[in-house]
Amino acid sequence: MDDDRFGGAVSRELNDVSIELKRVGDLADSVGRSLTNAFRGAILDGKSLKSVLGDVSKAFADIALRAALKPVGMLISGAIESLFTATSPALPVTPFAKGGVVAAPTYFPTARGLGVAGEAGAEAVLPLARGSDGRLGVAGGGSSVNVTFNVTTSDARSFAASEAELSAMLLRAVKRGTRAS
């Protein structure tokens, strides 16, 4: 097992060295191109030595600046890439339009920045809708209501006599239900 770790470490180091050597090679190529362009300009355009050396120093400064800023660019590029990877459709996307449960810390955008849900355990996501009175409430809840009346009578005539009272009770229950939503 130690051999595997050692071999893996050596392989990673060699890969890192290879990347750095390629970077140094790219810098050397840039220096060579800059010197060639400067001397070509001196020969073809009749520039003075001072002008040629100024061009060479500008080219070296540009190369040094690009080399110094490359890690920052790679950091920004990596951050942007991870942001797009995190929002990529290749990852499983769970729609919550009909509600759901967030069981692990999950970050989401808000009007004031970034929010987190599920950080202290499971939390529910509930769809909202405006009622007929304009108030915002949980959508879809209570679409089906069961009302049960138990009527005990001694005969059919007594049951028929209580029909108006039962209708009034049912109407009151429906009105209470529509006020609550």
N, C-alpha and C positions, 0 to 999 in steps of 0.2 A: 504494500500500500504506500509506503514511503517513496518507493521508486516511481509510482504513478504521480504523486504530488511533486516530486523532484522533476520528473519529465514534463509535467504540465507547467511548472514554474519556468523551466528553461525555455519551453516552447513559447510562453507568453513574453518572456524577456526578448527572445529572438525576434518575435513579431514586432515588439515595441522598437527594437533597434532597427529593424527593416523599415518601419514607418519613418523613423527619424532620419535614416540614411536617404530615403526618398525625398524627404523635406529638404535636407541639405543639398541634394542633387538639384532640386527645383530652384533653390536659392542660387546655386552656382550657375545654372543656366540663365537665370534672370540677370546676374552680374555680367556674364559673358555677352548677352544680348545688349545690355546697357552700354558696355564698353565699345562693342562693335558699332552701335548706332552713333555713339558720341564721336568716334574716330571717323566714321563714314561722313558724318556731318562736317567734321573739320576738313576732310579732303574735298568733298563735293561742293560744300557751300563756302569754303574758304574761311571758316571760323578761326578765331584766335585760340591759342593754347588756354588762355584764361577762360574763354567761353566753353571750350571742350571740358576743362576740369570742373567748371560750374555744372555742366550737364551731367558729368559723371557723379559729382557729389549729390546732386538732386536725385539721380537714379538710385544711388546707394541709400540715401535717406528714405526714399520711397520703398525700397526693398526691405529695409530694416523695419520701417513702420508696418508694412504688410505682415512681416514675420512676427512682430510683436503683437499685432492685433488679431492674428489668426486664431489663437486659443480663445479669445473673447468671441470672435465670430463663430467658432465651433460651439461654444457654450450656448450662445443665443440660438444658433441653428438647431442644436440638440433640444433646447427647451421648446422651441416652436414645433419641432418634429414630434416630441413627446406629447405636446398639447394636441396636435392633429391625430396622433396615434390613439390618444385617450378618447377622442371624439369620433374615431373612425367607425364606419358601419361594420368593419370586419369584427369589431368587438361586439359581444352580445348587448343589444339595446333593449331595455325593458320599458315599455310604455306604461304610464300611470294615468292615462286619461279616464279610466274607469276605477281608479284607486289601486291601492296595493300596500305592501309592507316593506319598509327599509330596515333591514336587520343589521347592517354594518355601516360604519361612518361613510357617508356619501356627500360629496361637495356639489353645490349647484349655484348658478348665478342668481343674484337678487338685485333689486333696484339700487341698493346701497353697497354692493360688493359681492361677497361670497358667503353662502350659507352652508350649514352642515346639518344633516339629519342622520339619525341612527347612531349618534356618538355615545349615547348612554343606554343602548338597548334598542329593541324593535320600536319603530314608530310607524303610524299609519299615514298614508297619503289619501286624502279624500277629495273627489271632484266637487267643485263649488258651482252654484248656479244662483241667479237672482230670481226671487219669488215674484208673484204678481204685485206685491207691495213694494218691490225694489230692494228688499233686504237680501244680503248675501247669505247663503246657507248651503249645507251639504246637499249635493244633487243626487237624485236617484233614490234617496232614502224614503221609505214609507209609501211606495207606489201602490202597495197592496195592503188594505186594512180589513181585518175581520172583526165584525161586531156580532156578538152572540147574545140573544135574548132568551131567557128561559121563562116560559109562561106556563103556569099551573092553573088549570081551571077544572071545574067539576063537570062542565058540559060544553058543547059547541057554541051555544048561545052566549055564554060568558066570554068565550074566546073572541067571538065576533064583536062583542061590546068593547073589548080592550084594544081593537084594531086602531082606533084613532090615537089612543094613548101610546101604543107601540110606534106608530108613524112619527109622532112628535118626538119621542125619545131618539129614534133613528136620525131624524133631521138635526137634532141638537148635537149628536155624536159626530155627524158629518161636518157640521159647521165648526166644531172644536178642532177637528182634524185639519181643516183647511186653514184655520187661523194659525196653527202651530207650524205650518210649513212655509 
